């Protein structure tokens, strides 16, 4: 739950540090499938809010669908990030 609360704080540096700790060894096994998907969903939403669009797209391509299946909110967050960055032409490639 600490991992999920971090993303609610909107602190991207802390989120990256926690993500690095979670990816170390088998730490990810401490979360069940639902919590793991919730973690990635919140992490991705935070990325959409706080990161440059090329960083968001890099994470999206690495994470989806191998690490998580984007929720409708994640898709909306991605579309808003693309719109804010004036990169709507990328929509077909992420769809």
N, C-alpha and C positions, 0 to 999 in steps of 0.2 A: 504493500500500500504506500510505502514511502516513495517508490518510483512514480506512482500515479499522482500523488500529492504534489510532487515537484513540478509536473507539467501544469498544474493548476496555478502555480505561483508565477508563471510566465517568465521564468528565469532560464534562458536558453543555455547559458554556460553551465549551470547546475544540471540541466537536463542532459547535456552532452557528457558530463562527468558520470552521472548515474547510468547513462546508457553504456558507457565504456565499462563500468563495473559490472553491469548486467551481462554484457557480452563476454566477459572474462570467464574462461573455463566453462563449467556447467551451471553457472549461476542462474541462467534463464530457466533451468528446470525447477526452480523454487516457485514459479508461477504456473498455475494451471492454464489450460488453453484459453479460457474466457478472460482471465486476468492478463495473460500475455497479449491477447488481441486488444484488450482495452488499453494496455500500456502503449502498444504501437500506435493505436488510434489517437491517443492523446499526444504522444510524442510528435506524430505527423501533423496534427492540428497546430501544435506549437511552432513547428518548423514553418508551416504556411504563414503564420502570423509574424514570425520574427526574423526569418532568413531571406536572403536574396533568392530570386526565382530559380536561378541555375542550381543552387544548393538544394532547394526543394525538389526540383525535378530529378536530380541525382539520387536523393534519398528515395523518392517515389519509385524510380526504376529499380533500385536495389531491394526495396521493401515489399513491393506489391508484385505479384500475389504470393511470393515465397515466404515472407515473414508475417504478413497480415492481409486480410481482405478489407479494402477501404469501405468504411461505412458511408451512407449518404452524406453525413456531415463532413467526412473527410473529402469527398468529391466536391462538395460545396466550398469547403475551405480552399481546395486546390484551384477551383474555378475563380474564386475571389482573388487569390494570389496571382493567378495568370492575368486576370483583368487589371489588377492594380499595377502589374509590371508591364502592361500593354503587350502581352504575349499570347493573345487568344489564338493565334495561328498554330499553337502547339497542341490545342485540344484534340485533334484527330490522332496524334501520336500517343497521347496518354489514355485515350479512350480504349 
